[in-house]
Amino acid sequence: GERNVPGFSVPTKAQRKKQYGFECPCPTIHDFEDYRKWKEQQARLEELPTAPIFFLADESLLQWQDPEVKLPWIHRLRCELPRRARRVSGELPVKASVLSYGREDEGGTAAVELALADLGIAHIRKIPRQPNRFQVAHLEQSDVVVMVGGDPKLMWRTFETGSVGEQIKWRFWSGAVLVAIGEACMVLGQKIFWRHLPTSRDVMPATGFKLFPHAVCPETFEALEDVTLDEVVAQFGSGHCVLGLPPGTGLILNRDGLAEPVKGMVSEYRWDYKREDASQAVLLPPPKGASLLIPLHALLKEKGGEEDQQDVYAFALTEEDEAEEASLVAL
């Protein structure tokens, strides 16, 4: 028989002739059924998040240590990392991509890379505005995508002119964890905005990724100057909601669709058309220590490792427990 040589393959059957529009068959009922199933699958992806989204007002949470748990808060992100098993060598390594499109020099990522390295993530790569094929491949295989803040207008222009934004959304729908810091929080929400002119108090809105049902941003950032979020909601009108993150706080969108404030209260701004004024509400965080202890307990229960569980709870001792343990050891 005929053999294939390297670099050449014999087709098993003849290629089909290209058909023009008038020669193509009409869609059948099976085509419409497949399209309906695909639409239902996309609706399920948009209904509940496929992975958590972390919104951080600034980088201070990366080094913050919970005083009630005696453990760095960054371990909360470690609890949400995907775990993929390999047949021979155990779990596959976790990959992370860092983006800084809000700055001209694409800098300001040293603290983020250091925090990711503390979690044991060794495969960390910075993705530029115009990535090559190797950087694109790393982004498409990343389990964590971190976006650092900066100028929101510059970030919006970068995502509008390139394909990195679509690749980030595809990775999120595939199960990757997204982390937005500072002004980058607006990119993942419904709207991204900035001050239109220095002499005007109007803001210029643009469409975000719509991975979060509302707009999220720090309560104070440079692009707004002295414009408050009450004025922003008043310009957006009814039907819009803006979540403001005070300095040092954060917000987590969990897999069950619940929003979880971190380290402090989060302000919610809505436009009340009856009073024709902005209304403000407050989202309270969970009890102290629960935001970190419960995910750690669920992670250890899933892994089933008793040694790691004892080690984690040793870090979770209070000061009184540590003093009592030290006195018992000294006896």
C-alpha contacts under 8 A as a table, 3 or more apart, distances in Angstrom:
res1	aa1	res2	aa2	distance
3	R	10	V	8.00
4	N	8	F	6.26
4	N	9	S	5.27
4	N	10	V	6.35
5	V	8	F	5.47
5	V	9	S	6.83
6	P	9	S	7.74
11	P	14	A	6.84
19	Q	23	E	5.78
19	Q	24	C	6.18
20	Y	23	E	5.28
20	Y	24	C	6.43
21	G	24	C	5.47
27	P	30	H	7.97
27	P	31	D	5.99
27	P	32	F	7.44
28	T	31	D	5.35
28	T	32	F	6.79
29	I	32	F	5.18
29	I	33	E	6.24
30	H	33	E	4.97
30	H	34	D	6.20
31	D	34	D	5.21
31	D	35	Y	6.26
32	F	35	Y	5.03
32	F	36	R	6.10
33	E	36	R	5.03
33	E	37	K	6.23
34	D	37	K	5.16
34	D	38	W	6.24
35	Y	38	W	5.06
35	Y	39	K	6.22
36	R	39	K	5.09
36	R	40	E	6.24
37	K	40	E	5.10
37	K	41	Q	6.20
38	W	41	Q	5.06
38	W	42	Q	6.28
39	K	42	Q	5.12
39	K	43	A	6.17
40	E	43	A	5.02
40	E	44	R	6.30
41	Q	44	R	5.20
41	Q	45	L	6.42
42	Q	45	L	5.07
42	Q	46	E	6.39
43	A	46	E	5.16
43	A	47	E	6.07
44	R	47	E	5.01
44	R	48	L	6.68
45	L	48	L	6.07
45	L	49	P	6.59
45	L	50	T	6.70
45	L	173	W	6.71
46	E	49	P	6.67
46	E	211	L	7.62
48	L	255	R	6.63
48	L	256	D	6.57
48	L	257	G	5.67
49	P	52	P	6.73
49	P	173	W	7.67
49	P	211	L	7.91
49	P	253	L	7.86
49	P	254	N	7.34
49	P	255	R	5.34
49	P	256	D	7.35
49	P	257	G	6.49
50	T	172	F	6.83
50	T	173	W	5.74
50	T	174	S	7.06
50	T	175	G	5.37
50	T	176	A	7.98
50	T	255	R	6.23
51	A	80	E	7.94
51	A	172	F	6.65
51	A	173	W	7.64
51	A	175	G	5.16
51	A	176	A	6.10
51	A	177	V	5.51
51	A	178	L	7.84
51	A	254	N	7.14
51	A	255	R	5.66
52	P	80	E	7.17
52	P	177	V	5.65
52	P	178	L	6.88
52	P	252	I	6.76
52	P	253	L	5.38
52	P	254	N	4.73
52	P	255	R	5.60
53	I	177	V	6.10
53	I	178	L	4.93
53	I	179	V	5.95
53	I	180	A	7.83
53	I	252	I	5.69
53	I	253	L	5.08
53	I	254	N	6.91
54	F	177	V	7.92
54	F	178	L	6.20
54	F	179	V	4.62
54	F	180	A	6.14
54	F	250	G	7.35
54	F	251	L	6.07
54	F	252	I	4.70
54	F	253	L	6.62
55	F	179	V	6.14
55	F	180	A	5.05
55	F	181	I	6.16
55	F	182	G	7.90
55	F	185	C	5.76
55	F	216	V	7.90
55	F	250	G	5.38
55	F	251	L	4.98
55	F	252	I	6.14
56	L	59	E	7.07
56	L	61	L	7.16
56	L	179	V	7.59
56	L	180	A	6.15
56	L	181	I	4.74
56	L	182	G	6.17
56	L	185	C	7.40
56	L	245	L	7.74
56	L	248	G	7.70
56	L	249	T	6.37
56	L	250	G	4.31
56	L	251	L	6.54
57	A	181	I	5.92
57	A	182	G	4.77
57	A	183	E	7.85
57	A	217	C	7.38
57	A	218	P	5.29
57	A	245	L	5.64
57	A	246	P	6.67
57	A	247	P	5.70
57	A	248	G	6.00
57	A	249	T	5.71
57	A	250	G	5.66
58	D	61	L	6.93
58	D	181	I	5.64
58	D	182	G	5.05
58	D	247	P	6.64
58	D	248	G	6.10
58	D	249	T	7.66
59	E	62	L	5.58
59	E	63	Q	7.66
59	E	111	A	7.49
59	E	112	V	7.67
59	E	181	I	6.71
59	E	182	G	7.78
59	E	248	G	7.81
60	S	63	Q	5.73
60	S	64	W	6.22
60	S	248	G	5.89
61	L	64	W	4.81
61	L	73	W	7.07
61	L	74	I	7.45
61	L	248	G	6.25
61	L	249	T	7.12
61	L	250	G	7.83
62	L	73	W	7.05
62	L	74	I	5.68
62	L	111	A	7.88
62	L	112	V	7.42
62	L	115	A	6.26
63	Q	72	P	6.88
63	Q	73	W	7.45
63	Q	74	I	7.29
63	Q	115	A	7.47
64	W	72	P	6.04
64	W	73	W	5.96
64	W	74	I	7.72
65	Q	70	K	6.55
65	Q	71	L	5.67
65	Q	72	P	4.10
65	Q	73	W	5.42
66	D	69	V	5.47
66	D	70	K	5.75
66	D	71	L	5.96
66	D	72	P	6.16
66	D	73	W	6.04
66	D	289	G	7.23
67	P	70	K	5.38
67	P	71	L	7.73
68	E	288	K	6.63
68	E	289	G	5.64
68	E	316	A	7.61
68	E	318	T	6.71
69	V	289	G	5.72
69	V	292	L	7.65
69	V	293	L	7.40
69	V	315	F	7.15
69	V	316	A	4.52
69	V	317	L	6.75
69	V	318	T	7.07
70	K	315	F	5.73
70	K	316	A	5.31
70	K	317	L	6.91
70	K	318	T	7.28
71	L	75	H	7.58
71	L	315	F	6.17
71	L	316	A	6.57
72	P	75	H	6.08
73	W	76	R	5.69
73	W	77	L	7.94
73	W	292	L	7.08
74	I	77	L	5.53
74	I	78	R	6.95
74	I	115	A	7.39
74	I	119	L	7.70
75	H	78	R	4.72
75	H	79	C	6.46
75	H	119	L	7.11
75	H	292	L	7.58
76	R	79	C	5.32
76	R	80	E	7.06
76	R	291	S	7.68
76	R	292	L	5.68
76	R	295	P	7.08
76	R	296	L	7.58
77	L	80	E	5.39
77	L	81	L	6.72
78	R	81	L	5.38
78	R	119	L	6.63
79	C	295	P	6.09
79	C	296	L	6.21
79	C	299	L	6.11
80	E	177	V	7.38
81	L	94	V	7.88
81	L	143	D	6.98
81	L	144	V	7.50
81	L	177	V	6.99
82	P	94	V	7.92
82	P	143	D	6.74
82	P	175	G	7.56
82	P	176	A	7.49
83	R	91	E	6.57
83	R	92	L	7.39
84	R	91	E	5.51
84	R	92	L	5.78
85	A	90	G	5.56
85	A	91	E	4.36
85	A	92	L	6.19
86	R	89	S	5.89
86	R	90	G	4.93
86	R	91	E	5.40
86	R	92	L	6.17
87	R	90	G	6.41
89	S	92	L	7.88
93	P	121	I	7.53
93	P	122	A	7.86
93	P	123	H	7.62
94	V	121	I	5.90
94	V	122	A	7.50
94	V	123	H	6.76
94	V	142	S	7.27
94	V	143	D	6.10
94	V	144	V	7.95
95	K	121	I	6.67
95	K	122	A	7.30
95	K	123	H	4.87
95	K	124	I	6.06
95	K	138	H	7.64
95	K	141	Q	7.01
95	K	142	S	4.67
95	K	143	D	5.45
95	K	144	V	6.60
96	A	121	I	7.27
96	A	123	H	6.25
96	A	124	I	4.83
96	A	125	R	6.54
96	A	139	L	7.69
96	A	142	S	5.07
96	A	143	D	5.89
96	A	144	V	4.64
96	A	145	V	5.79
96	A	146	V	7.58
97	S	124	I	5.84
97	S	125	R	5.15
97	S	126	K	5.76
97	S	127	I	6.47
97	S	138	H	7.43
97	S	139	L	5.98
97	S	142	S	6.23
97	S	144	V	6.37
97	S	145	V	4.89
97	S	146	V	6.21
98	V	109	T	7.31
98	V	112	V	7.92
98	V	113	E	7.74
98	V	124	I	7.44
98	V	125	R	6.34
98	V	126	K	4.79
98	V	127	I	6.08
98	V	145	V	6.03
98	V	146	V	4.82
98	V	147	M	6.03
98	V	148	V	7.54
99	L	106	E	7.70
99	L	126	K	6.11
99	L	127	I	5.52
99	L	128	P	6.91
99	L	145	V	7.73
99	L	146	V	6.20
99	L	147	M	4.85
99	L	148	V	6.11
100	S	103	R	6.42
100	S	106	E	4.88
100	S	107	G	6.39
100	S	108	G	7.29
100	S	109	T	7.10
100	S	128	P	7.76
100	S	147	M	6.06
100	S	148	V	4.92
100	S	149	G	6.72
100	S	150	G	7.64
101	Y	104	E	7.37
101	Y	106	E	5.83
101	Y	128	P	7.79
101	Y	129	R	6.83
101	Y	147	M	7.96
101	Y	148	V	7.42
101	Y	149	G	7.59
101	Y	150	G	7.32
101	Y	154	L	6.95
101	Y	155	M	5.18
101	Y	158	T	6.89
102	G	106	E	7.08
102	G	148	V	7.30
102	G	149	G	5.63
102	G	150	G	3.85
102	G	151	D	4.52
102	G	152	P	6.19
102	G	153	K	7.81
102	G	154	L	5.54
102	G	155	M	4.90
102	G	184	A	7.85
103	R	106	E	4.98
103	R	107	G	6.68
103	R	149	G	7.99
103	R	150	G	5.56
103	R	151	D	6.42
103	R	154	L	7.46
104	E	107	G	7.95
106	E	128	P	7.40
107	G	110	A	7.91
108	G	111	A	7.41
108	G	148	V	7.52
109	T	112	V	5.23
109	T	113	E	6.18
109	T	148	V	7.06
110	A	113	E	5.27
110	A	114	L	6.17
111	A	114	L	5.13
111	A	115	A	6.19
112	V	115	A	5.15
112	V	116	L	6.23
112	V	146	V	7.99
113	E	116	L	5.13
113	E	117	A	6.11
113	E	124	I	7.19
114	L	117	A	5.06
114	L	118	D	6.30
115	A	118	D	5.11
115	A	119	L	6.72
116	L	119	L	5.23
116	L	120	G	6.91
116	L	121	I	5.74
116	L	124	I	7.90
117	A	120	G	5.22
117	A	121	I	5.08
117	A	122	A	6.14
118	D	121	I	7.32
121	I	124	I	6.89
125	R	135	Q	7.67
125	R	138	H	7.58
127	I	131	P	6.18
127	I	135	Q	6.23
127	I	136	V	7.85
127	I	139	L	7.56
128	P	131	P	5.34
129	R	158	T	6.94
129	R	162	G	7.77
130	Q	162	G	7.71
131	P	134	F	7.81
131	P	135	Q	5.56
131	P	136	V	6.11
132	N	135	Q	5.39
132	N	136	V	6.22
133	R	136	V	5.02
133	R	137	A	6.08
134	F	137	A	5.05
134	F	138	H	6.28
135	Q	138	H	5.04
135	Q	139	L	6.22
136	V	139	L	5.04
136	V	140	E	6.17
137	A	140	E	5.12
137	A	141	Q	6.33
138	H	141	Q	5.15
138	H	142	S	6.02
139	L	142	S	5.09
139	L	145	V	7.84
139	L	167	Q	7.66
139	L	168	I	7.81
140	E	167	Q	6.74
140	E	168	I	7.89
140	E	171	R	6.36
141	Q	171	R	7.84
142	S	145	V	6.72
142	S	171	R	7.55
142	S	176	A	6.88
143	D	171	R	7.94
143	D	175	G	7.44
143	D	176	A	4.55
143	D	177	V	6.17
144	V	176	A	5.57
144	V	177	V	4.81
144	V	178	L	5.95
144	V	179	V	7.47
145	V	168	I	7.58
145	V	176	A	7.18
145	V	177	V	6.35
145	V	178	L	5.02
145	V	179	V	6.17
146	V	178	L	6.04
146	V	179	V	4.61
146	V	180	A	5.93
146	V	181	I	7.73
147	M	178	L	7.88
147	M	179	V	6.15
147	M	180	A	4.84
147	M	181	I	6.18
147	M	184	A	6.03
148	V	180	A	6.27
148	V	181	I	5.04
148	V	182	G	6.73
148	V	183	E	7.69
148	V	184	A	5.95
149	G	152	P	7.60
149	G	180	A	7.44
149	G	181	I	5.48
149	G	182	G	4.67
149	G	183	E	4.46
149	G	184	A	4.45
149	G	185	C	7.66
150	G	155	M	7.62
150	G	182	G	7.27
150	G	183	E	5.86
150	G	184	A	7.12
151	D	154	L	5.36
151	D	155	M	6.37
151	D	183	E	7.23
151	D	223	A	6.66
152	P	155	M	5.00
152	P	156	W	6.10
152	P	183	E	6.25
152	P	184	A	7.13
152	P	186	M	7.88
152	P	187	V	7.98
152	P	192	I	6.94
152	P	193	F	6.89
152	P	194	W	6.59
152	P	223	A	7.27
153	K	156	W	5.15
153	K	157	R	6.25
153	K	193	F	7.48
153	K	194	W	6.69
154	L	157	R	5.20
154	L	158	T	6.20
155	M	158	T	5.14
155	M	159	F	6.34
155	M	184	A	7.89
155	M	187	V	7.99
156	W	159	F	5.31
156	W	160	E	6.07
156	W	187	V	7.52
156	W	192	I	7.66
156	W	206	A	7.79
157	R	160	E	5.08
157	R	161	T	6.17
158	T	161	T	5.45
158	T	162	G	6.19
159	F	162	G	5.32
159	F	163	S	6.83
159	F	164	V	6.43
159	F	165	G	5.31
160	E	163	S	7.77
160	E	165	G	7.78
162	G	165	G	7.16
163	S	166	E	5.55
163	S	167	Q	6.56
164	V	167	Q	5.06
164	V	168	I	6.21
165	G	168	I	5.13
165	G	169	K	6.40
165	G	209	F	7.84
166	E	169	K	5.16
166	E	170	W	6.15
167	Q	170	W	5.00
167	Q	171	R	6.15
168	I	171	R	5.11
168	I	172	F	6.26
169	K	172	F	5.06
169	K	173	W	6.27
169	K	209	F	7.42
169	K	211	L	7.95
170	W	173	W	5.16
170	W	174	S	6.18
171	R	174	S	4.90
171	R	175	G	6.42
171	R	176	A	5.43
172	F	175	G	5.22
172	F	176	A	4.70
172	F	177	V	6.48
172	F	178	L	6.92
173	W	176	A	7.26
180	A	183	E	7.91
180	A	184	A	5.24
180	A	185	C	4.93
180	A	188	L	7.76
181	I	184	A	5.53
181	I	185	C	6.06
182	G	185	C	6.05
182	G	217	C	7.07
182	G	218	P	6.23
183	E	186	M	5.94
183	E	187	V	7.79
183	E	217	C	6.07
183	E	218	P	6.70
183	E	221	F	7.30
184	A	187	V	5.38
184	A	188	L	7.37
184	A	217	C	7.87
185	C	188	L	5.77
185	C	189	G	6.90
185	C	216	V	5.72
185	C	217	C	5.53
185	C	218	P	7.91
186	M	189	G	5.24
186	M	190	Q	7.51
186	M	191	K	6.28
186	M	192	I	4.91
186	M	193	F	7.68
186	M	208	G	6.87
186	M	215	A	6.10
186	M	216	V	5.24
186	M	217	C	5.39
187	V	190	Q	7.75
187	V	191	K	7.06
187	V	192	I	5.78
187	V	208	G	4.85
187	V	209	F	5.99
188	L	208	G	5.85
188	L	209	F	4.91
188	L	210	K	5.95
188	L	211	L	5.49
188	L	212	F	6.27
189	G	192	I	7.35
189	G	208	G	5.53
189	G	209	F	6.02
189	G	210	K	4.88
189	G	211	L	5.80
189	G	212	F	4.68
189	G	213	P	6.48
189	G	214	H	5.64
189	G	215	A	4.70
189	G	216	V	5.99
190	Q	207	T	6.15
190	Q	208	G	5.03
190	Q	209	F	6.56
190	Q	210	K	4.53
190	Q	211	L	7.41
190	Q	212	F	6.53
190	Q	213	P	6.23
190	Q	214	H	5.38
190	Q	215	A	5.05
191	K	205	P	6.35
191	K	206	A	5.60
191	K	207	T	4.78
191	K	208	G	4.80
191	K	210	K	7.65
191	K	214	H	7.74
191	K	215	A	5.46
192	I	205	P	5.79
192	I	206	A	5.19
192	I	207	T	6.10
192	I	208	G	5.63
192	I	215	A	7.39
193	F	203	V	6.28
193	F	204	M	5.35
193	F	205	P	4.30
193	F	206	A	5.99
194	W	203	V	5.37
194	W	204	M	5.45
194	W	205	P	6.85
194	W	223	A	5.40
194	W	224	L	5.79
195	R	198	P	7.11
195	R	200	S	7.84
195	R	201	R	6.88
195	R	202	D	6.18
195	R	203	V	4.32
195	R	204	M	5.97
195	R	223	A	6.03
195	R	224	L	5.25
195	R	225	E	7.79
196	H	200	S	6.98
196	H	201	R	7.55
196	H	202	D	5.85
196	H	203	V	4.93
196	H	204	M	5.08
197	L	200	S	5.20
197	L	201	R	7.40
197	L	202	D	7.36
198	P	201	R	7.58
201	R	227	V	6.39
202	D	232	V	7.93
202	D	235	Q	7.64
203	V	224	L	7.85
203	V	232	V	6.94
203	V	235	Q	7.87
207	T	210	K	7.71
209	F	212	F	8.00
210	K	213	P	6.43
210	K	214	H	7.93
212	F	215	A	7.35
214	H	240	H	7.16
214	H	241	C	5.53
214	H	242	V	6.05
214	H	243	L	7.20
215	A	241	C	6.32
215	A	242	V	4.71
215	A	243	L	6.16
216	V	242	V	5.77
216	V	243	L	4.78
216	V	244	G	6.17
216	V	245	L	7.56
217	C	242	V	7.57
217	C	243	L	6.47
217	C	244	G	5.42
217	C	245	L	6.19
218	P	221	F	6.34
218	P	244	G	5.31
218	P	245	L	4.50
218	P	246	P	6.15
218	P	247	P	7.17
219	E	228	T	7.71
219	E	229	L	6.97
219	E	244	G	4.75
219	E	245	L	5.38
219	E	246	P	5.56
219	E	247	P	7.62
220	T	224	L	7.32
220	T	225	E	7.58
220	T	228	T	7.82
220	T	246	P	7.71
221	F	224	L	5.99
221	F	225	E	6.64
222	E	225	E	5.14
224	L	227	V	5.37
224	L	228	T	7.63
227	V	231	E	6.68
227	V	232	V	7.53
228	T	231	E	5.47
228	T	232	V	6.60
229	L	232	V	4.77
229	L	233	V	6.16
229	L	242	V	7.53
229	L	244	G	7.56
229	L	269	Y	7.19
230	D	233	V	5.31
230	D	234	A	6.23
230	D	269	Y	6.70
230	D	278	A	5.73
231	E	234	A	4.98
231	E	235	Q	6.34
231	E	278	A	7.92
232	V	235	Q	5.25
232	V	236	F	6.34
233	V	236	F	4.97
233	V	237	G	6.12
233	V	240	H	7.02
233	V	241	C	7.09
233	V	242	V	6.93
233	V	269	Y	6.73
233	V	270	R	6.23
233	V	271	W	5.95
233	V	278	A	6.73
234	A	237	G	5.30
234	A	271	W	6.07
234	A	277	D	7.14
234	A	278	A	6.36
236	F	240	H	6.47
237	G	240	H	6.48
237	G	271	W	5.95
237	G	273	Y	7.95
238	S	270	R	7.27
238	S	271	W	5.10
238	S	272	D	6.66
238	S	273	Y	6.27
239	G	270	R	7.76
239	G	271	W	7.40
240	H	270	R	6.35
240	H	271	W	7.12
241	C	268	E	6.95
241	C	269	Y	5.72
241	C	270	R	4.91
241	C	271	W	7.60
242	V	268	E	5.92
242	V	269	Y	5.15
242	V	270	R	6.73
243	L	266	V	6.82
243	L	267	S	5.69
243	L	268	E	4.61
243	L	269	Y	6.25
244	G	266	V	6.09
244	G	267	S	5.09
244	G	268	E	6.33
244	G	269	Y	7.61
245	L	249	T	6.10
245	L	250	G	6.28
245	L	251	L	7.74
245	L	266	V	5.48
245	L	267	S	6.73
246	P	249	T	5.76
246	P	250	G	8.00
246	P	264	G	7.94
246	P	265	M	7.78
246	P	266	V	6.83
246	P	267	S	7.95
248	G	263	K	7.45
249	T	261	P	7.54
249	T	262	V	5.63
249	T	263	K	5.33
249	T	264	G	5.67
249	T	265	M	7.66
249	T	266	V	7.77
250	G	261	P	5.88
250	G	262	V	4.81
250	G	263	K	6.93
250	G	264	G	7.68
250	G	266	V	7.82
251	L	259	A	6.66
251	L	260	E	5.54
251	L	261	P	4.42
251	L	262	V	5.57
251	L	266	V	7.72
252	I	259	A	5.62
252	I	260	E	4.96
252	I	261	P	6.36
252	I	262	V	7.35
253	L	257	G	6.18
253	L	258	L	5.88
253	L	259	A	4.65
253	L	260	E	6.39
254	N	257	G	5.44
254	N	258	L	5.57
254	N	259	A	6.43
254	N	260	E	7.38
255	R	258	L	7.44
260	E	285	P	6.26
260	E	286	P	7.33
261	P	264	G	6.53
261	P	265	M	6.40
261	P	266	V	6.28
261	P	283	L	6.84
261	P	284	L	6.48
261	P	285	P	4.64
261	P	286	P	7.43
262	V	265	M	7.56
262	V	285	P	5.92
262	V	291	S	7.67
263	K	285	P	6.94
264	G	284	L	7.11
264	G	285	P	6.16
265	M	282	V	6.32
265	M	283	L	5.55
265	M	284	L	5.01
265	M	285	P	6.16
266	V	282	V	5.74
266	V	283	L	5.08
266	V	284	L	6.88
267	S	280	Q	6.72
267	S	281	A	5.85
267	S	282	V	4.73
267	S	283	L	6.32
268	E	280	Q	5.50
268	E	281	A	4.98
268	E	282	V	5.93
268	E	283	L	7.23
269	Y	278	A	6.62
269	Y	279	S	5.82
269	Y	280	Q	4.72
269	Y	281	A	6.64
270	R	278	A	5.64
270	R	279	S	5.30
270	R	280	Q	6.48
271	W	276	E	7.19
271	W	277	D	6.04
271	W	278	A	4.45
271	W	279	S	5.99
272	D	275	R	5.66
272	D	276	E	5.55
272	D	277	D	5.50
272	D	278	A	5.73
272	D	279	S	6.15
273	Y	276	E	4.60
273	Y	277	D	6.88
274	K	277	D	7.95
286	P	290	A	6.36
286	P	291	S	6.43
287	P	290	A	5.57
287	P	291	S	7.47
288	K	291	S	7.24
289	G	292	L	5.66
289	G	293	L	5.89
290	A	293	L	5.17
290	A	294	I	5.57
291	S	294	I	6.35
291	S	295	P	7.04
292	L	295	P	5.71
292	L	296	L	6.23
293	L	296	L	5.11
293	L	297	H	6.07
294	I	297	H	5.12
294	I	298	A	6.22
295	P	298	A	5.05
295	P	299	L	6.07
296	L	299	L	5.06
296	L	300	L	6.18
297	H	300	L	5.23
297	H	301	K	6.04
297	H	309	Q	7.83
298	A	301	K	5.08
298	A	302	E	6.15
299	L	302	E	5.15
299	L	303	K	6.24
300	L	303	K	5.04
300	L	304	G	5.70
300	L	305	G	6.22
300	L	306	E	7.83
300	L	308	D	7.31
300	L	309	Q	6.06
301	K	304	G	5.04
301	K	305	G	7.50
305	G	308	D	5.62
305	G	309	Q	6.33
306	E	309	Q	4.94
306	E	310	Q	6.24
307	E	310	Q	5.30
307	E	311	D	6.33
308	D	311	D	5.00
308	D	312	V	6.16
309	Q	312	V	5.25
309	Q	313	Y	6.28
310	Q	313	Y	5.30
310	Q	314	A	6.15
311	D	314	A	5.12
311	D	315	F	6.70
312	V	315	F	5.26
312	V	316	A	6.38
313	Y	316	A	4.67
313	Y	317	L	6.53
314	A	317	L	5.71
317	L	320	E	7.96
317	L	321	D	5.71
317	L	322	E	6.17
318	T	321	D	5.17
318	T	322	E	6.21
319	E	322	E	5.07
319	E	323	A	6.20
320	E	323	A	5.16
320	E	324	E	6.19
321	D	324	E	5.08
321	D	325	E	6.05
322	E	325	E	5.06
322	E	326	A	6.08
323	A	326	A	5.10
323	A	327	S	6.23
324	E	327	S	5.15
324	E	328	L	6.29
325	E	328	L	5.12
325	E	329	V	6.23
326	A	329	V	5.14
326	A	330	A	6.25
327	S	330	A	5.13
327	S	331	L	6.63
328	L	331	L	5.43
